[in-house]
Structures are given as C-alpha cells and as structure tokens.
Amino acid sequence: MNPEKAHHTVTGGLHVFNKIWGSNALLKSLYCVEDPRLETKVFGLTFKNPVGLAAGFDKNAEYISDMSKLGFGFIEIGTVTPKPQPGNDKPRMFRLVNDSALINRMGFNNQGADVAAERLKHLKNKDGLIIGGNIGKNKITPNEEAVNDYIYCFKTLFDYVDYFVVNVSSPNTPGLRDLQEKEPLKHILRTLQNLNEEKESPKPILLKIAPDLTDSQLDDIVEIVVDTKIAGVIATNTTISRDGLHSDPELVKETGGVSGRPLTKRSTEVIKYLSDKSNRAFPIIGVGGIHSAEDAIEKLNAGASLIQVYTGFIYEGPALVANICKGILKSKA
C-alpha cells in the first residue's frame, strides 16, 4: 500500500477501534509502561515518560487520544501553518525498506492553526500527557515575512499546547532552511520569546534543527539558544544526505528528507556535539533513527533529556514505546 494511504488507514482504524468498549484498557495493558522512575522533568514540565511521538505523524491534532493509548509520554502535533495548505503533489512519501527508512516531501500539508487549536480546545482526558505544538510558515509566505506566520501560530495555539517547536529545518518547503542562518533565526526566536515573556505563564519554546548543519553552524545554534533564552533544541529533522543507502536507486533519487535508520548515527553526533559544546546549558530532545531501546538509550547518554520516534515506530510497531521504557528502567536498575 502507498505509505501515505497506509498511514491514514492505520490511524483511522485505530480511531474506530478505540470506540469499542474495553479497547482502551486492552491497549494500555499491552503498550503502556507506568513507573515513577520513568518520570522526567524538563523545562518546567513533568513528562510521565521520556518517549514522545515526533511531529509529522499527527499534523492536525486528530489522533492525540488514540496515540496516547500506545504509551507515549508526550505527543507533538504539526507542523502547523497559519493557513491550511495541501502540501506537495503526491506521491510524496516513499519506503526505503532495505534501509528501514522513509523519504518524505510532504511540504507541511495541514488544515491550519485555527483547526488544530479548535481540536485541542475540545480534547478530553489528557491524563498527564504533554502536548507540543510544532509551528512553521506557509509555502507562499516570503522568508522576510516568515516571522508573522510563526507569531500567528504561536498566538493561536498558546492556550492549548504545553510547549512550542519552531521548525525552520524541513527540507520540503522551498527556502525554509535559509531561516536557520544566524540573523533570521535570532529575529524569529527573539520575537516569539518577547511575546512569550509577556504571558502570565510562558511556555517553553524549542528549536528544531537539521542534521545537515556543519560544526560552525551548530556553534551558532548554541550561541543563539543561549542568547535568546529559549528552552532547548530538538535534534534532528530529516536529512537531505543520501550517503550509504542500499534501497532501490530509483527510490533513493526521490527528493525529500530521509528519516529512519540512516539518521541514527548523525542525529546522535549532533546531540553529543550540542550537549558538549554548550556544557549541557539547555535540554535536547533527541530524534532520528530510534528503532530500539538501545538506540534511545544511546541518545539519552549522548545528552538528550527526552526522545521522540516516528519512522522507527512505523517499522518496529507500537510495542517500540513500551520496549524503550522497559529498556530505560533496566538501565536504571
């Protein structure tokens, strides 16, 4: 089945299944690992466990209740843009099975910030689940006006999410990664942080970065995070590199970002570099190529405070979250 169609079929099926009496208890017994030793306090929030669902899976805040039954400690919605947009032309997601990877060029397809906010407003029974809002700019918005898109999303979602993620690192919106350069990035983050500080209870703001940044660019990121006083970094988004892939060469040629196993090593390197360079000055959420408890623990040991899964969750199945939680508990024993 086409990967995008498969995604909607499975999430839709889970949504229907969760309406059946007893389904919630069944899923929780299978996939939820509850233990006070898993509780993680980061940037003023308490996560019941450190394993989250990365942005991109639930772009429109449609499946938060359903996915929470699979044991996640937090769920990040989005990327959300101010106006709805269809994203890039289909097909736009491809399985690289030999590499346990995906290529996607979705292009921030979403129903817009107002729709996401309305869904979150009516969300019941959060049950300690932390929700993040990943925000981006519309494709038609020129970079010099991008800050206005981030402001709109920030204001619209503020009352309904626990933390924000500024996404300037997707390779699938033309010119977006140019916003990772020092001055435009500082401008966006400072503007949001100023708005944040005006609030009675400010929300943590994080920056999601690409794995393709050089060491000198990562040095800039450390400086920017410390300078703007944002809460932390998510490392990393998908990569535009095609090094070491073993899947069908025709598929490998498809444009878009690669996620999954090929990202495991580089993502961990970026986490370690940021952690060491900053002397652990800010929390890092580690994401990229986590397919096992060992992968997750490696990220945590490299300096991540929390981790997120997406492609690994697709390939390994819903037991991955429980396996990671059990692995973390075992490592603490």
TORTORDO-21481 format. One record per residue (C-alpha): x, y, z; residue in three letters. Coordinates in steps of 0.2 Angstrom, whole numbers, always signed. Layout:
N
> X;Y;Z;ALA
...
% end
This chain:
333
> +0;+0;+0;MET
> +6;+18;-3;ASN
> +14;+24;+13;PRO
> +3;+39;+15;GLU
> -13;+29;+12;LYS
> -7;+16;+24;ALA
> -4;+30;+37;HIS
> -22;+36;+36;HIS
> -29;+18;+35;THR
> -20;+13;+51;VAL
> -23;+29;+61;THR
> -41;+29;+55;GLY
> -43;+11;+60;GLY
> -36;+14;+77;LEU
> -48;+28;+80;HIS
> -63;+17;+76;VAL
> -55;+3;+87;PHE
> -54;+15;+102;ASN
> -73;+17;+101;LYS
> -76;-1;+106;ILE
> -79;-5;+124;TRP
> -64;-12;+133;GLY
> -51;-6;+119;SER
> -43;+7;+129;ASN
> -39;-5;+144;ALA
> -33;-18;+131;LEU
> -21;-6;+123;LEU
> -15;+1;+139;LYS
> -11;-16;+146;SER
> -2;-20;+130;LEU
> +8;-4;+127;TYR
> +9;+7;+142;CYS
> +23;+5;+155;VAL
> +19;+15;+170;GLU
> +33;+18;+183;ASP
> +38;+33;+193;PRO
> +56;+30;+188;ARG
> +52;+35;+170;LEU
> +45;+52;+176;GLU
> +56;+66;+168;THR
> +56;+84;+172;LYS
> +62;+95;+158;VAL
> +60;+114;+155;PHE
> +47;+116;+169;GLY
> +36;+101;+163;LEU
> +34;+84;+170;THR
> +33;+70;+157;PHE
> +26;+53;+163;LYS
> +40;+45;+152;ASN
> +53;+52;+141;PRO
> +47;+44;+125;VAL
> +37;+56;+113;GLY
> +29;+55;+96;LEU
> +38;+66;+84;ALA
> +29;+80;+74;ALA
> +23;+74;+57;GLY
> +13;+60;+62;PHE
> -2;+69;+69;ASP
> -1;+85;+59;LYS
> -19;+91;+63;ASN
> -21;+86;+81;ALA
> -33;+72;+76;GLU
> -26;+57;+85;TYR
> -19;+63;+101;ILE
> -31;+52;+112;SER
> -29;+37;+101;ASP
> -10;+38;+101;MET
> -9;+41;+120;SER
> -16;+24;+122;LYS
> +1;+17;+115;LEU
> +11;+23;+129;GLY
> +18;+40;+124;PHE
> +24;+52;+137;GLY
> +21;+66;+125;PHE
> +14;+70;+108;ILE
> +20;+84;+96;GLU
> +7;+90;+83;ILE
> +11;+98;+67;GLY
> +20;+105;+58;THR
> +5;+118;+59;VAL
> +5;+134;+47;THR
> -7;+149;+49;PRO
> -17;+145;+33;LYS
> -22;+127;+28;PRO
> -11;+120;+13;GLN
> -12;+104;+3;PRO
> +7;+101;+3;GLY
> +17;+95;-11;ASN
> +10;+84;-26;ASP
> +8;+65;-22;LYS
> +16;+53;-22;PRO
> +27;+62;-8;ARG
> +32;+48;+4;MET
> +42;+33;-1;PHE
> +48;+17;+9;ARG
> +66;+13;+8;LEU
> +64;-4;+15;VAL
> +82;-11;+14;ASN
> +87;+4;+24;ASP
> +72;+4;+37;SER
> +70;+22;+31;ALA
> +57;+34;+23;LEU
> +59;+48;+11;ILE
> +46;+62;+13;ASN
> +42;+78;+4;ARG
> +25;+81;+12;MET
> +28;+100;+12;GLY
> +18;+105;+28;PHE
> +2;+98;+22;ASN
> -10;+103;+36;ASN
> -28;+111;+40;GLN
> -21;+126;+48;GLY
> -18;+133;+65;ALA
> -36;+138;+69;ASP
> -42;+120;+65;VAL
> -28;+112;+76;ALA
> -32;+125;+90;ALA
> -51;+120;+89;GLU
> -47;+102;+91;ARG
> -35;+104;+105;LEU
> -48;+115;+114;LYS
> -61;+101;+115;HIS
> -48;+87;+119;LEU
> -53;+77;+135;LYS
> -44;+66;+147;ASN
> -26;+72;+144;LYS
> -21;+60;+158;ASP
> -4;+69;+161;GLY
> +0;+69;+143;LEU
> +11;+83;+137;ILE
> +7;+91;+120;ILE
> +19;+100;+109;GLY
> +15;+112;+95;GLY
> +27;+112;+80;ASN
> +25;+128;+70;ILE
> +30;+133;+53;GLY
> +27;+145;+39;LYS
> +16;+144;+24;ASN
> +24;+140;+7;LYS
> +18;+156;-1;ILE
> +25;+167;+14;THR
> +41;+175;+9;PRO
> +56;+172;+21;ASN
> +57;+191;+26;GLU
> +39;+189;+32;GLU
> +40;+172;+40;ALA
> +41;+179;+57;VAL
> +22;+184;+56;ASN
> +17;+166;+52;ASP
> +26;+160;+67;TYR
> +18;+174;+78;ILE
> +1;+169;+71;TYR
> +3;+150;+76;CYS
> +11;+154;+92;PHE
> -4;+165;+97;LYS
> -17;+153;+90;THR
> -10;+138;+99;LEU
> -4;+146;+115;PHE
> -18;+141;+127;ASP
> -19;+123;+120;TYR
> -1;+116;+120;VAL
> +12;+114;+133;ASP
> +27;+118;+123;TYR
> +31;+125;+106;PHE
> +44;+120;+92;VAL
> +50;+132;+79;VAL
> +53;+122;+63;ASN
> +65;+130;+51;VAL
> +73;+114;+46;SER
> +61;+104;+35;SER
> +69;+102;+18;PRO
> +52;+101;+9;ASN
> +47;+120;+10;THR
> +57;+130;-3;PRO
> +69;+142;+6;GLY
> +64;+137;+24;LEU
> +81;+131;+29;ARG
> +88;+148;+25;ASP
> +79;+153;+41;LEU
> +92;+143;+51;GLN
> +105;+156;+47;GLU
> +110;+166;+62;LYS
> +101;+183;+59;GLU
> +84;+177;+53;PRO
> +84;+164;+66;LEU
> +88;+176;+80;LYS
> +74;+188;+74;HIS
> +61;+174;+74;ILE
> +66;+167;+91;LEU
> +68;+184;+100;ARG
> +51;+190;+93;THR
> +42;+174;+100;LEU
> +52;+174;+116;GLN
> +47;+193;+119;ASN
> +28;+188;+116;LEU
> +31;+173;+127;ASN
> +38;+184;+142;GLU
> +23;+195;+141;GLU
> +12;+180;+146;LYS
> +7;+176;+164;GLU
> +14;+158;+162;SER
> +26;+157;+147;PRO
> +28;+141;+138;LYS
> +44;+133;+133;PRO
> +50;+137;+115;ILE
> +62;+124;+107;LEU
> +71;+125;+90;LEU
> +71;+110;+78;LYS
> +87;+109;+68;ILE
> +93;+99;+53;ALA
> +106;+85;+54;PRO
> +115;+93;+39;ASP
> +122;+108;+49;LEU
> +141;+110;+50;THR
> +150;+111;+66;ASP
> +152;+130;+64;SER
> +133;+131;+61;GLN
> +130;+121;+77;LEU
> +141;+133;+86;ASP
> +129;+147;+80;ASP
> +114;+137;+86;ILE
> +122;+135;+104;VAL
> +125;+154;+104;GLU
> +108;+158;+98;ILE
> +99;+147;+110;VAL
> +109;+154;+125;VAL
> +107;+172;+118;ASP
> +88;+171;+115;THR
> +85;+161;+131;LYS
> +73;+148;+123;ILE
> +70;+132;+132;ALA
> +80;+120;+121;GLY
> +83;+111;+104;VAL
> +76;+96;+95;ILE
> +89;+87;+86;ALA
> +86;+82;+72;THR
> +74;+84;+57;ASN
> +76;+73;+42;THR
> +92;+73;+31;THR
> +95;+78;+13;ILE
> +110;+66;+13;SER
> +109;+50;+3;ARG
> +125;+43;+9;ASP
> +126;+24;+12;GLY
> +108;+20;+6;LEU
> +105;+2;+0;HIS
> +87;+3;-7;SER
> +81;+4;-25;ASP
> +92;+18;-33;PRO
> +76;+25;-42;GLU
> +68;+27;-25;LEU
> +84;+35;-17;VAL
> +84;+48;-31;LYS
> +67;+55;-25;GLU
> +68;+72;-17;THR
> +64;+75;+1;GLY
> +70;+71;+18;GLY
> +77;+54;+24;VAL
> +71;+48;+41;SER
> +74;+31;+50;GLY
> +90;+21;+52;ARG
> +101;+31;+41;PRO
> +99;+45;+53;LEU
> +103;+36;+69;THR
> +122;+40;+70;LYS
> +122;+58;+63;ARG
> +107;+63;+75;SER
> +117;+56;+90;THR
> +133;+65;+84;GLU
> +123;+82;+84;VAL
> +115;+79;+101;ILE
> +133;+75;+108;LYS
> +141;+90;+100;TYR
> +127;+102;+106;LEU
> +127;+95;+123;SER
> +146;+95;+125;ASP
> +149;+112;+117;LYS
> +135;+120;+127;SER
> +141;+111;+143;ASN
> +123;+105;+144;ARG
> +116;+123;+145;ALA
> +99;+118;+138;PHE
> +89;+102;+136;PRO
> +89;+92;+120;ILE
> +75;+81;+113;ILE
> +84;+68;+103;GLY
> +75;+61;+87;VAL
> +81;+52;+72;GLY
> +83;+34;+68;GLY
> +77;+27;+85;ILE
> +72;+9;+81;HIS
> +76;+0;+98;SER
> +78;+3;+117;ALA
> +97;+3;+113;GLU
> +95;+17;+101;ASP
> +85;+28;+113;ALA
> +97;+25;+127;ILE
> +112;+30;+116;GLU
> +103;+46;+113;LYS
> +100;+49;+131;LEU
> +118;+45;+135;ASN
> +124;+57;+122;ALA
> +115;+71;+131;GLY
> +96;+71;+126;ALA
> +84;+73;+140;SER
> +69;+66;+130;LEU
> +67;+56;+114;ILE
> +55;+56;+100;GLN
> +50;+42;+87;VAL
> +41;+42;+71;TYR
> +49;+31;+57;THR
> +56;+18;+70;GLY
> +38;+17;+76;PHE
> +32;+14;+58;ILE
> +44;+0;+55;TYR
> +45;-8;+73;GLU
> +27;-6;+78;GLY
> +18;+0;+93;PRO
> +27;-11;+105;ALA
> +43;+1;+102;LEU
> +37;+13;+115;VAL
> +35;+0;+129;ALA
> +51;-8;+124;ASN
> +61;+8;+126;ILE
> +53;+12;+143;CYS
> +57;-6;+149;LYS
> +75;-3;+142;GLY
> +77;+13;+151;ILE
> +71;+5;+168;LEU
> +83;-9;+165;LYS
> +97;+3;+163;SER
> +92;+12;+179;LYS
> +92;-4;+189;ALA
% end
